[in-house]
Amino acid sequence: MTAFSPLSIGPYVVQPPVVLAPMAGITNAPFRTLCREFSGGKGLFVSEMITTRALVERNEKTMQLIRFDATEQPRSIQLYGVDPVTVGKAVRMIVDEDLADHIDLNFGCPVPKVTRKGGGSALPYKRPLLRAILNEAVTNAGDLPVTMKMRKGIDDDHITYLDAGRIAVEEGVTAIALHGRTAAQHYGGTADWDAIARLKEHVPEIPVLGNGDIWSADDAVRMMRETGCDGVVVGRGCLGRPWLFADLVAGLEGTGGYRTPGLREVADVMVRHATLLGEWIGDESRGVIDFRKHVAWYLKGFSVGSEMRKRLAVTSSLDELRAQLSELDLAQPWPVGADGPRGRTSGNNRVVLPDGWLKDPYDCAGVSEDAELDTSGG
């Protein structure tokens, strides 16, 4: 198998061309550490989404979220904002205070409480507003590369990704990631990889990354070959599977498949994940409590009784977590069928938008700072 070409994000070379997608409450520093360890330090690992208003106001939780491990290079941060001036201030703050090396902008969130205010995947429909935000970001970024992540559009009748891609090129964006779904699809149905191919043809000047339905290295290889995209962005596929990045590196570098772990190895990773969270938060119990959301993902497909799953979901110490995991049949191999879809799969939703939003793509009135909520996705 032939290895794929490296991905260039400004001065940074990403080889193999695989990127961890930002996910709220998931891609904090501990999880990025796990994924990076399994990848052998290869790839690009993006922070949780940070709202620009919260960053500029130095919100305590936000300042915690932008803490990077000393080994993270480059430090990649994703911003979400709806006001060009605030976005510009946030980017300038990152530059002046050396908070990151790469800035990604989120225009993919389909969550109703964001789109109803004109944010997330609703925003690219307003072409002038998108252009103004990108202009402020790139202008204030200086030498830092600015990339963006988006969806195809609001729904099948309001497709925006080709116009948005052209605007991004004109405003100096370094690369674009496209999730091959509309906001209406959320995470349901099948991602439209043909749209990724069309975007690549439409903006040949910059790299295009594909996102959607990558559950294995084979999927990543197939997407790159079928679409001609320059790299892949992986989100839900690595939930409870940080070792997916070892598989992706092997597949994209052409060195062969990665051996999937048995339950004993999975249990070890679970304990390490919870430990890292406790160290990052500064409190073991809070770290284990935060880890609870990951338990079902890690154990998907394994033979674990419902009572034990309930017990694991209420653990509050590392000793308790270790003790309960030790009661499992740890000799179980990786389950057949556990590599498929995971995470949210709802689809065919009505996109909630501000009144009159779709009447005129060039009328940008009505977008307020209320659209900046601490919600990620895309």
N, C-alpha and C positions, 0 to 999 in steps of 0.2 A: 504494500500500500504506500502510495506517495504522500509525503508530509505536505501540509498546506503552508503557504507563504505566511510570514509573520505579519501581524497587524500593527500599523503605526498610528499611535494616538499622540499627535504632536511629536515631541522628542522621545517618547517612550515606545519601545518595541514590545509587543505582546505576542509571545510565542510559547505554545500554540495560541491561535487567536480565539480564546475562550474567556468570557466575562461572566462574573457572578452578578445577577440582577439584584438591585435593591429590593428588599422586602421588609415592610414595617414589623418591628418586633423580632425579626429573624436575623438579618445580616448585620448584627452588631459585631464589635471587635472579636469576641470569643468565637462566633461561628465563622467569621472570615479567617481566623487563625486555623481552625480545623480544616477548612476547605483548602487553604494555602498549603498546609502541611501535606495533605493527601496529593496535591498537585506537584509537590516538589518545588514550590515557590514559583511555579509557572502560571501565567494567566493574569487577569485583572479582576480585583475584588472590590466592589463598590459598596460604600456605606449605606445605612438606612437613609431613606429620604429625609431631608432637613428642610423645614419651611424657612423661607428667607426672612420673613418677619420675625420669627422666633430667634433666628440667629442674630439679626441686627439688634434685637432687644436683649440678647444674651440670656435667654431663658435657661434656667439651670439644667433641666432635662436635656435640652438641645446641646448645651455645652458638653454634657456627658457623652452624648451620642457621637460627637465629632472627635472623640479621643481615639487616636490610632495607636496600634502597637508599634514599638520601635522598629520592628522588622518589616513593616508594611511599606513597600516601595513599588510603584508610586502610591501615594495616599490619594484615594479617589473618593470624592464626595458628591452625592446627588442632591441637588437643590430643587425645590418646588416653590414657585411664586406666580402671582398674577399681576403684580404691579411692577412695571418696568423700573421705576426709580428704586423701589425696595430691592429688587433683584440686583440692580447695579451696586447698591450699597453693600449687599451681602457678599457679592463677588469681590468688591474692593476690600472688604474686611478680611476675606480669606487670603487675598494677595498680601495685604499689608502686615498681617499677623502670621503669615506662613502656616496656615491651617491645613492646606492640602496642595497637591501637585496637579490635580486634574479635576475639572468640574463637569458634571453631567446634569442636564436639565430634564425634569420629568413633565411630559405632556401626555402621559398614558393612563393616568388613574381613572377608572370607570365608576368609582363609588358615588352613589347618588348625592351624599351630603357635600361632595366636592363639585360634581357637574351641575347641580342645581344652582350653584353660585357662579358658574361660568369657568370653573377651573378644570384641571386635569385634561382628560381626553376631549372635553368640550371646547377648550381654548383655541386649538389650531383652526377651528372654523372661522374665528375672527382674525383674518390674515394680518391686518395692520397691528393688532395687539401682539400677535406672535412675533412679527418682525421687530417691534419695539423692544420686547423682552430679550430677544436674541442679540439685538444690537447693543443694549446696555450690558449684557453679560460679556460679550466678546470684547467690547471696548474697555471694560474695567478689568478684564482678566489679564491683560498684559501678555506675558509669555506663556501663561497657563493655557493648555488646550481646553476648549469647551465643546462638549458633545451633547446630543439630545436623544431622548427615548420617546417614542410616540406609538399610537395605534393607527389603523387604517383610516379611521374617521369616527363619526358619531354613530351612524348606522349605514346600511347599504345605500340609502338615498342621499347621504351627506358624507361622501368620502373626501378626505382632506390630505392624505399623506403625500401625494405627488406635489401639490402646491406647497405644502409645508417643507418638503425636501428641497425644492428650488429656493424658497426663502432662506432656508438654513445655509445653503451654499453661498448665496449672495451676501449673507451677513457674517460669513467667516467661521461657521461651525466646522469643527474638525472631522466629525464622524456622526452617523445617524444609526440608531437602533430602531428597528420596526417590529412591533408585535403584530403578527398577522391576523388580528381580530379587530372588530369594531368595539366601541364602548358598549353597544347593545348586546354583544355576545358575551361580555365579561370574560369568563374562562371556559365557556361551553363550546360545544361543537369542535370543529377541526380548524386549526390555524391555516390561513391562506398563504402558503409559501410562494404562490405565483405573484402575490403582491410584493413580496421581498425581491423577487427577480425583476419586477417592473421598476421598483424604486432604484435598484442597482443600475438599470439601463438609463433611468431618468437623471440620476446624479452621478455620472461617472467620475466627477472631479474628486470625490471624497469616499472614504470607506463606508460601506453599509453593512450593518450587523443584523442577523436574523434572530427572531425570538418567537417562541411558541411551539409547544409539543416536542421538546427535546428531552427525552427520558433516558437516553443512552448515548454512548459515543457513536454508535451506528446511525442514530438519528442526526447527530451533528454533522457527520460526514455526508450523509445523504442530503441534508439541507444545503450545505456548501456546494455540493456538486450540482444539485438541481437548480439552485437559484443564482449561483455565481457570487454569493455574498462573501464578504471579506472576513467574517468572523461570526461567532454565535454568542447569544446571551442566554444564560440558563437560570431559571428561577425556581418554579415549583418542583422541577425534577430532582433537586438536591435536598428537598425537605426530608430530614431524617436520613439523608444519604450524602454526607460530605465527601465520602470516598468516590462519588460520581466524578469528581475532578481528576482522580487518578485514571479512571476509565477514559475520560475525555482527552487527557494528555496522551495516553497510549494510542487512542484511536486517531487523533489528529496528527500525531507525529509518526504514525505508521509503524509503531513498535509492537503491536499486538494487543490483545484484550487484557483487561484487568481482572484478577481473581476476586469474585465477590466474597464478602465476609460471612462467616457463620455467626450464630447468635452470641457465642462467647466474645468474639471480636466486637460485635455490635454493642454488647453490654459494656465493654471497656471504653468504647467511644462515648457512650452515653454518660458514663461517670466522668470522663475527661471534660465533656461539654459542660456538664453541671458544675464541675470544679472551676473551669475557666470563667463561667458566668459569675460565680461567687467572688472570685478574685477581682473581676472587673467591676462588679457592683460594690465590693467592699463588705459583703455580708454573705456568709455561706448559706444561711437559710433562705434569704431572698433570691440567691442564685439558683438554688434547687427549685424554689417555687416558680421562678421564671422559666426554668427548664421544663416544667410540666407540660407545656404546650407542644413540646417536641416528642413526648413519649409515644403517642399513637403512630406518628410517622416512622420513628425508628423501628417499632415492633410490627409494622404492617406485614401481614402474611405469615408471621411466625405463630406457632401454636402456643398461645398465652391465654389462659382462662380469663373470662370477663371479670371475675372477682379480683384476680391479680392486676389486671389492667386498671381497675378502680383504685386499688391500693397504691399502685405506682403513680397514679394521677394526683395523689394527695400527699406525696412525700415532702418532707421539709428539712431533711438533713442528708449529707452525703453517706453517713453510716447507714441510715434507713434505706437509701436508694441502693447501696451495695448489697445490703442484706436481702432485700426483696428480689433483686436481680439474680442473686445466687440461688434462689429457690427454683428458678426456671430450668428447663432442660436445655442447658447451654451447648449441647452437642448438635443442636439442630443446624443443618446447612441453610444457605440462603434459599428462601422459598421461591418456588416457581411462580411467576406472575407478579412478583413484588416490584418489578422494575417499571411498571406502567404508570399511568397518571396518578397524581396525588395532589392534595390541596383542593382548593375551591374549583368546582366544575360547573357552577350555575351559568345559564346562558339565556339568550332571547329575552332580555330585559328591556323594558321601556326606559330610555335614558331620560332622567329628570333634568330639565334645563330651565334657565330663567325665562320668564314670560317674553315671548317675541324673539327669542334668541336666534331662531333660524330664518327670520325674515330678511336679514341683510348681513352677509358675512363681513361687510366693511363698517358696520355700525358697532362700535365697541363700548357704547355706554352700558352701564349696568353691571360691570364687573367690579366687585368690591373686595376689600381685604378679608371679608368673611369667608371667601373661597379658600383661603390659606388655612387648611385644617391639618392636623397632625395625622394624616392618612396617606399610606403609600399604595403602590400597586401599579399595574400597567401591563 
